[in-house]
Structures are given as C-alpha cells and as structure tokens.
Amino acid sequence: MFDNSVRLVGFVGKDAEVKTTKTQREFTVLSLATTASWKDKNGDGYIRRTEWHKLVAWGNLSTFAATLRKGVHLAVEGELRYREFLPKKQKKSKNGDQKIRVAEIHLWRIAKLDRAEKRDADAPVPELGTEGEDVHF
C-alpha cells in the first residue's frame, strides 16, 4: 500500500498568485509557513524554526485559493510532488546545465481556520431580544 499525502496547518506568507500554463490552464500558487518550537538545552528558552511550503491549487480549488491573502490561517491537504527546471539565468558550469528541484504540495483540500471577521467598532450592537421581554438562558 502507498500513501503520498501531506497535511499542514499554518499561515499564508503572501497573497495568492494566479498563473497560467502554456496550455492556458489556470492554477494558484500559495506560500504557507509552519512553525515548530522546542525548549533549548538549558531549558530557559525556546528555539523556533519556520518552514515554508509551496502550495499549488487547480480547478475550482484554484478559484477559492486565489481569494486568500497574507496572514490567513489554513489547514491544507494534498500530494507531495517534485518538479525540476533549468533556471532562466544560469552561469555556465563545468558539469553542464544544473537543474533545480523544488517540492510542491498539490492541494485537494483547503480549510480556512480564521475566526469570523471582526465587527466594525462604530457598528450598532445587535439586539438580543425586544425591550421589556425577559431572556432566559
């Protein structure tokens, strides 16, 4: 049995970027930050490490992903894929062309974890019941 699935929870690092393939298929690219922390050897502080993940969404999921902005808290699921390419500007090397290999997570599920939007401070407070009516809990 094989399983190539990735689940991540983190924060979007920059606004979503919509791109198009050579065959005119649209897709959306996101950057997601995940952070791990642990106590240092002395136990008097914490060490933090942030990892950045490249996410790719296709089809209807791409349309939703395109609305996501920097700072949004997400839970995502997808498949880990690797892609190789030759850099556009590359210095000549003795070994010939050096391909760059990047890891991407091709998404099949996105869930926003942010709380509901904050209410405007000047907006009126909604009424819970009519005046003179007892409210029982």
Backbone as a ProteinNet text record, in pm:
[ID]
protein_1_A
[PRIMARY]
MFDNSVRLVGFVGKDAEVKTTKTQREFTVLSLATTASWKDKNGDGYIRRTEWHKLVAWGNLSTFAATLRKGVHLAVEGELRYREFLPKKQKKSKNGDQKIRVAEIHLWRIAKLDRAEKRDADAPVPELGTEGEDVHF
[TERTIARY]
84.1	0	88.4	47	122.7	34.8	95.4	21.5	113.5	75.8	150.3	56.9	41.9	-46.8	24	-8.6	51.6	-60.7	-52.5	-145.8	-63.2	-97.8	-25.9	-124.8	-85.1	-161.3	-62.8	-95.7	-4.7	-68.8	17	-29.3	21.8	-64.8	-27.3	77.7	188	300.2	286.6	214.2	189.6	60.8	4.5	-120.1	-106.2	-215.2	-217.1	-181.6	-117.4	-74.4	-136.7	-216.9	-280.7	-187.8	-163	-75.8	-147.8	-89.5	-147.7	-39.2	-75	19.7	29.5	121.8	136.1	9.8	-67.2	-191.6	-312.9	-288.7	-393.6	-478.4	-423.3	-492.3	-448.5	-545.6	-512.5	-488	-395.3	-369	-326.9	-332.5	-298.1	-184.6	-88.9	26.4	16.9	36.9	36.4	165.9	202.7	316.7	262.2	294.2	242.4	358.1	349.9	452.8	401.5	484.4	456.1	571.4	541.4	643.5	646.6	767.5	787.5	872.8	849.1	930.9	956.6	1068.4	1106.9	1198.5	1208.6	1295.8	1441.1	1524.2	1667.1	1729.8	1857.7	1925.4	1922.2	1930.2	1932.3	1793.1	1690.7	1554.2	1505.7	1582.3	1541.3	1485	1469.4	1413.2	1366.5	1308.7	1258	1331.9	1344.8	1400.6	1284.2	1275.8	1168.3	1229	1162.9	1204	1080.2	1088.4	978.1	1015.7	924.5	943	842.4	885.2	798.5	764.4	636.3	587.3	519.3	549.7	485.8	363.8	246.7	120.4	67.9	10.1	-45.4	-188.8	-282.1	-423.3	-470.6	-551.1	-603.5	-756	-816.8	-961.6	-1039.3	-1152.5	-1236.9	-1163.6	-1075.9	-997.8	-906	-859	-774.6	-852.2	-978.2	-1062.3	-1075.2	-1097.7	-1106.5	-970.7	-865.4	-730.6	-688	-734.5	-697.7	-748.6	-847.3	-903.2	-824.9	-731.8	-661	-551.5	-539.8	-444.1	-344	-237.9	-131.5	-190.3	-143.4	-184.6	-301.4	-368.3	-483.1	-433.8	-505.9	-472.7	-541.5	-463.9	-517.9	-480.8	-567.5	-534.6	-548	-446.1	-448.9	-412.4	-460.8	-424.1	-394.1	-295.4	-260.3	-156.5	-95.9	1.2	136.6	241.4	376.2	427.7	472	528.5	657.9	747.2	873.7	876.1	937.2	945.6	1087.8	1142.2	1275.6	1266.5	1354.7	1358.7	1499.4	1526.9	1652.7	1628.9	1712.6	1694.1	1713	1638	1647	1785.7	1837.4	1969.9	2063.1	2147.1	2236.8	2377.8	2473	2613.1	2656.7	2746.2	2798.6	2879.5	2854.9	2929.9	3002.5	3098.9	3177.3	3091.7	2989.5	2905.8	2788.4	2781.7	2669	2556.1	2434.9	2318.8	2281.3	2263.4	2223.4	2074	1997.1	1854.2	1830.1	1724	1681.3	1557.9	1556	1443.7	1367.3	1237.5	1154.1	1042.2	1006.7	895.4	770.8	659.3	531	425	325.8	212.5	93.5	46.4	-68.9	-193.5	-272.8	-382.3	-505.8	-574.5	-708.9	-808	-758.6	-849	-785.3	-866.5	-824.1	-933.9	-897	-993.2	-938.6	-1019	-980.2	-1006.4	-908.2	-921.7	-937.9	-940	-954.3	-1089.8	-1090.7	-1217.9	-1299.3	-1425.7	-1512	-1454.7	-1485.1	-1435.4	-1477.5	-1387.9	-1419.1	-1522.9	-1613	-1718	-1660.1	-1706.8	-1664.1	-1699.4	-1606.3	-1626.3	-1743.1	-1773.6	-1881.4	-2017.2	-2020.4	-2146.2	-2231.9	-2364.4	-2451.5	-2447.3	-2461.3	-2461.5	-2596.6	-2599.7	-2727.2	-2807.9	-2939.3	-3030.6	-3052.4	-3049.9	-3074.3	-3222.6	-3297.8	-3440.8	-3509.5	-3642.3	-3713	-3718	-3732.5	-3731.4	-3849.3	-3824.7	-3929.3	-3951.5	-3883.6	-3900.9	-3787.9	-3824.3	-3723.1	-3655.2	-3524.4	-3449.1	-3400	-3437.4	-3398.7	-3289.7	-3191.9	-3082.5	-3089.6
-117.6	0	123.7	226.5	350.4	467.2	567.5	688.2	807.8	898	1021.7	1136.1	1160.9	1268.2	1354.1	1482.7	1580.3	1661.6	1682.4	1771.6	1876.5	2002.6	2112.9	2212.1	2275.7	2385.8	2499	2614.8	2728.7	2856.5	2954.5	3086.2	3118.5	3179.4	3219.5	3330	3313.8	3407.9	3528.9	3517.2	3630.9	3604.7	3709.7	3695.1	3587.4	3516.8	3411.2	3469.3	3386.2	3428.7	3335.7	3391.9	3313.1	3311.4	3191	3174.2	3091.7	3088.7	3013	2926.8	2802.2	2712.7	2749.6	2685.2	2707.4	2666.3	2573.1	2527.3	2604.9	2719.3	2810.7	2756.1	2666	2621.4	2710.2	2763.3	2849	2764.1	2811.3	2749.9	2860	2830.6	2928.9	2875.2	2963.3	2927.6	3003.1	2929.8	2987.9	2951.9	3034.5	3008.1	2991.7	2880.1	2852.3	2834.3	2902.5	2891.4	2802.8	2706.6	2625.7	2646.4	2643.8	2670.7	2559.6	2520.5	2424.2	2493.8	2461.7	2520.4	2415	2429.1	2337	2409.2	2353.9	2414.5	2391.1	2491.1	2474.8	2380.4	2349.6	2252.9	2292.9	2423.7	2472.1	2477.7	2471.9	2475.9	2613.9	2717.9	2852.9	2934.3	2875.4	2946.9	2849.1	2903.6	2821.7	2852.6	2750.9	2765.5	2746.6	2834.8	2825.8	2804.9	2721.5	2700.8	2711.6	2796.1	2813	2748.9	2669.9	2607.5	2668.8	2691.1	2747.4	2639.2	2630.7	2528.1	2593.9	2542.9	2592.2	2506.1	2569.7	2500.5	2535.7	2437.6	2458.9	2406.2	2489.4	2450.3	2461.4	2365.9	2359.9	2361.4	2394.2	2386	2477.5	2426.1	2505.7	2545	2459.7	2490	2610	2621.9	2734.9	2866.3	2864	2984.1	3030.2	2935.3	2969.4	3015.4	2943.4	2976	3116.8	3161.1	3293.1	3406.5	3378.1	3481.4	3495.3	3404.6	3402.6	3508.2	3573.4	3682.7	3648.6	3725	3707.7	3708.7	3613.8	3608.5	3517.2	3464.6	3375.9	3243	3192.8	3066.9	2954.7	2854.9	2748.4	2610.1	2515.5	2372.7	2322.1	2252.4	2204.4	2056.6	1990	1851.5	1840.7	1758.9	1741.4	1634	1636.3	1535.4	1602.2	1542.6	1594.1	1556.4	1657.6	1634.4	1713.1	1660.9	1728.8	1767.6	1883.6	1934.4	1984.4	1960.2	2008.1	2108.5	2208.9	2306.9	2365.2	2422.4	2492.8	2640.7	2702.2	2844.4	2927.2	3037.3	3122.7	3185.2	3236.4	3296.8	3205.5	3137.4	3041.8	3063.3	3065.7	3076.3	2941.7	2945.2	2821.7	2746.2	2618	2537.1	2425.8	2367	2258.3	2134.5	2115.4	1995.6	2009.6	2116.7	2138.3	2208.3	2192.5	2258.5	2194	2275.1	2227.3	2252.1	2145	2158.4	2188.5	2262.8	2291.6	2206.8	2141.6	2055.4	2122.2	2138	2200.3	2105.4	2113.1	2034.4	2122.1	2065.4	2136.1	2043.8	2104.1	2027.1	2064.3	1967.2	1988.5	1957.7	2060.3	2054.1	1984.5	1917.2	1867.9	1916.9	1983.1	2037	2158.5	2263.8	2383.5	2418.2	2446.5	2490.9	2616.7	2723.2	2845.8	2826.6	2860.8	2845	2977.2	3087.3	3218.4	3231.9	3315.3	3347.1	3435.2	3452.4	3539.3	3680.3	3754.7	3891	3974.2	4063	4149.3	4252.4	4282.5	4379.1	4519.6	4608.5	4748.1	4809.5	4883.3	4942.7	5040.8	5105	5203.7	5141.3	5014	4948.3	4930.3	4939.6	4921.9	4778	4763.8	4631.1	4566.8	4443	4378.5	4351.8	4364.1	4341	4191	4143.3	4001.9	3972.2	4064.1	4044.6	4179.9	4180.5	4308.3	4363.4	4496	4562.9	4517.4	4495.5	4454.8	4304.5	4233.6	4088.7	4022.7	3925.6	3853.8	3751.1	3744.9	3647.8	3539.7	3416.4	3304.1	3223.2	3182.1	3103.8	2962.5
0	0	0	-72.3	-81.6	-42	17.3	55	39	-47.4	-66.9	-31.4	97.7	140.7	245.1	239.2	329.1	390.7	521.9	592.1	663.3	642.3	705.1	763.5	871.6	930.8	949.4	893.4	902.8	853.4	825.3	783.1	643.3	562.2	426.5	436.7	362.3	370.4	282	170.5	81.7	5.7	-53.1	-127.1	-234.5	-260.1	-361.3	-497.6	-579.1	-712.1	-815.6	-906.1	-1012.2	-1132.8	-1185.1	-1301.3	-1407	-1527.5	-1637.7	-1702	-1734.1	-1800.9	-1948.8	-2019.4	-2163.9	-2238.7	-2181.1	-2244.5	-2193	-2128.3	-2081.3	-1967.7	-1885.1	-1762.7	-1648.4	-1574	-1459	-1335.1	-1253.8	-1124.6	-1028.4	-899.8	-797	-712.7	-683.8	-601.6	-469.3	-360.1	-226.1	-155.2	-60.1	25.6	167.4	232.7	366.8	464.3	577.6	681.6	794.4	833.2	951.5	1048.5	1177	1277.5	1381.5	1418.2	1526.9	1632.6	1758.4	1865	1972.6	2040.2	2145.7	2242.5	2364.4	2465.8	2427.8	2456.1	2429.5	2531.8	2515.8	2602.3	2748.6	2776.1	2914.4	2975.6	2892.3	2942.6	2982.1	2946.2	2986.5	2870.4	2755.9	2641	2535.3	2430.2	2322	2192.8	2110.6	1976.8	1880.3	1781.1	1681.6	1544.1	1466	1327.6	1239.1	1138	1044	911.5	858.3	727.8	631.5	507.8	404.5	303.8	266	175.3	55.7	-63.6	-185.9	-213.8	-223	-245.9	-384.6	-453.6	-586.8	-587.9	-635.5	-643.6	-788.3	-830.9	-967.2	-965.3	-1076.4	-1094.6	-1001.6	-949.6	-860.3	-733	-686.6	-566.9	-593.1	-715.9	-754.7	-743.9	-781.6	-773.9	-629.3	-537.1	-395.3	-342.7	-377.3	-328.9	-372.3	-487.8	-539.3	-450.2	-365.5	-277	-146.7	-120.8	7.2	12.1	126.5	144.6	253.1	256.8	355.2	496.7	579.8	719.3	749.3	646	667.2	725.7	826	891.4	815.1	769.5	685.8	736.1	704.2	712.4	569.8	519.8	382.1	377.5	272.3	244.7	96.9	65.3	-74.6	-92.8	-210.1	-250.4	-272.8	-221.4	-238.9	-377.6	-452.5	-586	-599.1	-682.7	-711.2	-857.7	-883.9	-1020.1	-1041.4	-1160.2	-1193.7	-1307.3	-1303.1	-1410.9	-1421.4	-1537.4	-1558	-1529.2	-1447.9	-1420.4	-1547.6	-1556.7	-1675.1	-1688.1	-1578.7	-1579.2	-1501.9	-1574.3	-1509	-1561.2	-1469.3	-1508	-1564.3	-1660.9	-1719	-1613.9	-1604.6	-1509.2	-1583.8	-1517	-1575.7	-1597.5	-1515.3	-1520.6	-1616.9	-1690.4	-1780.4	-1708.7	-1759.1	-1700.1	-1567.5	-1466.5	-1334	-1314.6	-1305.2	-1281.2	-1134	-1109.7	-973	-946	-830.4	-792.6	-679.6	-697.2	-594.3	-552.9	-426.2	-372.9	-372.1	-413.9	-413.7	-355.3	-292	-244.3	-331.9	-411	-497.6	-415.1	-392.8	-295.3	-348.1	-255.9	-284.5	-180.4	-74	28.1	95.9	114.9	188.2	286.9	412.4	513.1	579.9	579.3	649.6	798.3	880.1	1024.1	1096.5	1022.4	1084.2	1151.3	1253.2	1318.4	1226	1258	1178.6	1177.9	1073.2	1060.3	1180.5	1226.5	1339.3	1297.5	1389.7	1365	1372.8	1288.7	1289.5	1424.3	1485.5	1618.1	1619.6	1506.8	1500.6	1468.2	1437	1402.3	1527	1513	1629.9	1680.2	1810.1	1871.4	1842.9	1794.7	1763.6	1890.4	1878.6	1990	2007.3	2131.8	2158.1	2174.2	2223.8	2243.8	2239.6	2242.9	2241.9	2382.4	2394.7	2523.7	2608.8	2736	2828.4	2830.9	2745.1	2738.7	2817.5	2902.5	2977.8	2887.7	2899.6	2821.7	2918.2	2894	2980	2910.8	2988.6	2933.6	2982.4
[MASK]
+++++++++++++++++++++++++++++++++++++++++++++++++++++++++++++++++++++++++++++++++++++++++++++++++++++++++++++++++++++++++++++++++++++++++

